[in-house]
Amino acid sequence: MTADELKMYGNAKGVDKDTGKWKSTLCHGHPEIEVPGVEVTTGPLGQGIANAVGLAIASKNLAATFNRPDLRVINSHIYCVTGDGCIQEGVANEAMAIAGHLGLDNLTLLYDNNQVTCDGPLDWIVSEDTNSKMRAIGWNVIDVLDGDVSVDNISQALREARAYKGKPSFINIRTTIGYNTLTAGTFKSHHGTYSEEDAANTASPGIDATHTLTEETREYWSKNASKGAALEKSWLNDVKTYSKKYPELSRALELRMAGRYDVKDFLESFEKPDDIQATRQYNGTLFNELLSRVPNMVAGGADLWNSNQMGDQSHRIFDRDHADGRVIRYGIREHAMASISNGLAAYSPGCFIPVTATFFMFYLYGAAGVRMGALSNLKVIHIATHDSIGEGQNGPTHQPVELDSLFRAMPKLQYIRPGDSEEVVGAWMAALITEDRPSMLSLARDPALSLVPNTDRQKVLKGGYVLVENADAQVTLVSCGSELQFAVEASKQLNAADIPTRVVSMPCISLFEEQSEEYQDSVLSGTPHVISVEAYIATTWARFCTASVAMNSYGYSGAGRENFARFGLDTDGIVRKVRAHVRSSIANGVSRHRRWQLLK
Amino acid sequence: MTADELKMYGNAKGVDKDTGKWKSTLCHGHPEIEVPGVEVTTGPLGQGIANAVGLAIASKNLAATFNRPDLRVINSHIYCVTGDGCIQEGVANEAMAIAGHLGLDNLTLLYDNNQVTCDGPLDWIVSEDTNSKMRAIGWNVIDVLDGDVSVDNISQALREARAYKGKPSFINIRTTIGYNTLTAGTFKSHHGTYSEEDAANTASPGIDATHTLTEETREYWSKNASKGAALEKSWLNDVKTYSKKYPELSRALELRMAGRYDVKDFLESFEKPDDIQATRQYNGTLFNELLSRVPNMVAGGADLWNSNQMGDQSHRIFDRDHADGRVIRYGIREHAMASISNGLAAYSPGCFIPVTATFFMFYLYGAAGVRMGALSNLKVIHIATHDSIGEGQNGPTHQPVELDSLFRAMPKLQYIRPGDSEEVVGAWMAALITEDRPSMLSLARDPALSLVPNTDRQKVLKGGYVLVENADAQVTLVSCGSELQFAVEASKQLNAADIPTRVVSMPCISLFEEQSEEYQDSVLSGTPHVISVEAYIATTWARFCTASVAMNSYGYSGAGRENFARFGLDTDGIVRKVRAHVRSSIANGVSRHRRWQLLK
């Protein structure tokens, strides 16, 4: 970045006269991952700490996998600068606890301890002994008491941190916010601009105070450039030696760094089971096959690995003694899990494909992390099981009814809700094919009751497709997930009751919306009634549908299958609601209602 | 609850033969707040700890407000039982940090430390020194080393905890999960049922193992009932004395406990400003008036109190020295803030009306807490400012575009997005009038550019209403928030361009959906085009609209007002998109498009 680009900070306004496009510069405002040199997008407090933990796990894992005693080609130490705000956040406390548990000694957290936050002095809101807390959760703590004036002491602490083995390091640097200005030590220095008086005091007259380097600084950084170049040259030399001495490993590392792996044929031909399985169950089988075949994949769960049916957890665990493990036990820390995964993915594009797992409901705990991954174009795959009232026993606190509305609206997140084993394969194809966005696979706890006909893994990539055609149809039922089976059964009964009905499977709305208008029309058009069937509050469906069979409340702590009946979402409920609706339409002389309707 | 009701646990299945309704018993499954004696709905891990902190703050605050040295009529001590899971969660760590900071010595956390979670042994995921951590964040720690066998030691610890002053207490009770069974000490005892062999070992032959009390236990609890009755009698005596000695206080306390206050006239007549203010600014003015008038209101923010413009924070702060304060500094702990507020509200219905405040985007951190409040029918008011791309400077990480989709879909949450000062008053009327659900007020950072005509606080209670009528209209624009001003300006230009347009203000979709079909029709019907205008991803709008002027991506770190232009959501953008759409409809010979369309 040049000084001129820096000077555009906050000034990328208006339309460019030459291009006619809106101005957008490298440094227009809050810097994000798109800017070269910015490794992760932060902003929401605490995310950066979790990202740093992910970067440190990535580096540890890659080093353990590829380094050899004589050649350490992977050797990153992760530095994260944080403040009084981030370390209060739950996500940060979760992430710091995992880092301590895993003994990530390639991670250094520099705490700019200035005792001031947005609203005022820190002691208004914090009275903890932070060093003791960090020690209690497994960190090496180093104090720097004179951070305002001593760069040397900070440098010394950084050297100590890098040398310390077995624990991540926390450097507690006491500083004064706005040091040497009139608002020093107060929240008035937290954001905003300095007064003219301050600017006059901190710069030589006539010199641009904010964009001028002293000769001393310039000289120091100029020297550093050549030092960096020499280090890079030496490393490239090591890489060259490595490629000769360990040609197979070197090739594997190259493929990792290029984000390359090949499971296309495998996924196209992998057999689905003969029996009817819950989508979570078949997903577990497939996931374990993929984990064996895709070395880039590093997965982890939030203490529901068994319930998620993600497979045997006693193998390949990543821990302080097995840094080459590929299954991370995140603990009951959903938010950190999502945000740490972003750090893993950001380490080098494609080198890691992080997979997370918990109940769908608890992605609400980690939703801010899921969002940051989407916003940052990071390929992370979230496995969300127990995805509806079909979960049953745990009750409404564990039964999502509105969560799809969030994730389906979240730009660049691919939310996929397969209806059976065949579509689970398609969901993984869609998740793996895309390079620039996270995916969420929404899976059911209970097995379906009946086989769904005509599902097609390849067609999942189109987001939605016709499952059961009917040239005379008056009604199109659009469904996904567990409810797809009920929609298919309902269509049979509706056909038998002289309401000709066709069925569309729509596992991924965002993929469907990327298809041509013609394709979308061919799937959804032609019937006066287009009715969605899903056990969620119907929001996104109204884009395509004239009516919905849907939830209108929270769920219930009962038996899973019975819950579908309780809320009128089983076969009988669908038939009853659709028949009443179609009859009332005919009685009222309308072929199609004016507005979307929730069927009762 | 009777033993028979207890025996219905997990058995409330099927339809009741007598009533024809689905069975639902007190103890059908996961117990929730509706069950007498259940004080808060928990389930998602960590929520209960935050709820307990809220209950403790409520009790402290009410005691400091109403007790007199000779008569302590409010004297609750809050007990919360937690496990290895809850205390890993971010929300719990945030809540425990606040409790320590505030010195809530009326709170005791009993930690059932059995070292096992769902997936396996705790040391797979945790290696912290929990006692040291708790001490570091300001808790009194008491150990019970023999929790399996010594009720006396637990009782003694509880007495110590209750007597300890200045800090909340953490009783670390070492236990064995599934003590005395074949799966003791393993995750197999975490959930599920015991084997027949275990059941045979733990009960006398022929006795129902899970629903039988020993004589000793029965006798102990029978004694306790009379002890409780005596305590209640003594307390009622105190209350009687209190009402005679402090009649005014007693009357005030009665009103509080009845959830009664009166701001109807005030809200109906409170003047809106002459100038155009940001909704957050006017909200701040109104909120401070309400805080003075409604003693039930206890508010707090997550370190953005100044930016939220919630008013002077140097007054009435709740802290360890001022327990009668009514403004809580939650610190940068959004999730805990939301969940603690649920505890405050649950203390006694209506006694506290908790208000929270942060940026809209950061309610995603606390969304699980907001949801628990809605699911639990708790009246909490969330103030969400900086609610769109109009926020500007902080960029996409701070700019919600999909968050409304979550909160508008969340059952029983009242999400209200007023368009100007007049509607801010209406939003508060709607929030205060309802007793059984939380509300979220979604407010803008920047002032509007033009006055919006015809807004009406009373009509906000209907959710949506006609702002600008036009008998010949071809187009209805439906809008809210900052975008309402642009919709109104756009309607003028569209009218001038021979596209007759009317404008509907829709600050609250859920309230609108509660209105009669006739009313809804009168507001939305009659024009071939019904087009929503809002700077969010359009999901919920598709229920009512034929097309939307909306966001299709994350935002941008630029100037607030310019962002509306950048994304085609200012007056010019709306006019351009609507004109193109209407013209294309005419060219294609359709009065109304088949499906909802996102206008480009």
Interface residues (C-beta under 8 A of the other chain):
Chain A: G10 A12 K13 G14 W22 S24 H28 G29 H30 E32 T41 T42 G43 P44 L45 G85 C86 Q88 E89 G90 V91 A92 N93 E94 A97 G100 H101 T117 C118 D119 G120 W124 I125 V126 S127 E128 D129 T130 S132 K133 R135 A136 I137 G138 F187 G301 D303 L304 W305 N306 S307 Q313 I317 R329 Y330 G331 I332 R333 E334 H335 A336 M361 F362 L364 Y365 A367 A368 R371 M372 L375 Q393 N394 G395 P396 T397 H398 V401 E402 L403 S405 L406 R408 A409 M410 P411 K412 L524 S525 Y536 I537 T539 T540 A542 R543 F544 N552 S553 Y554 Y556 S557 G558 A559 E562 R566 R594 R595 W596
Chain B: G10 A12 K13 G14 W22 S24 H28 G29 H30 E32 T41 T42 G43 P44 L45 G85 C86 Q88 E89 G90 V91 A92 N93 E94 A97 G100 H101 T117 C118 D119 G120 W124 I125 V126 S127 E128 D129 T130 S132 K133 R135 A136 I137 G138 F187 G301 D303 L304 W305 N306 S307 Q313 I317 R329 Y330 G331 I332 R333 H335 A336 M361 F362 L364 Y365 A367 A368 R371 M372 L375 Q393 N394 G395 P396 T397 H398 V401 E402 L403 S405 L406 R408 A409 M410 P411 K412 L524 S525 Y536 I537 T539 T540 A542 R543 F544 N552 S553 Y554 Y556 S557 G558 A559 E562 R566 R594 R595 W596
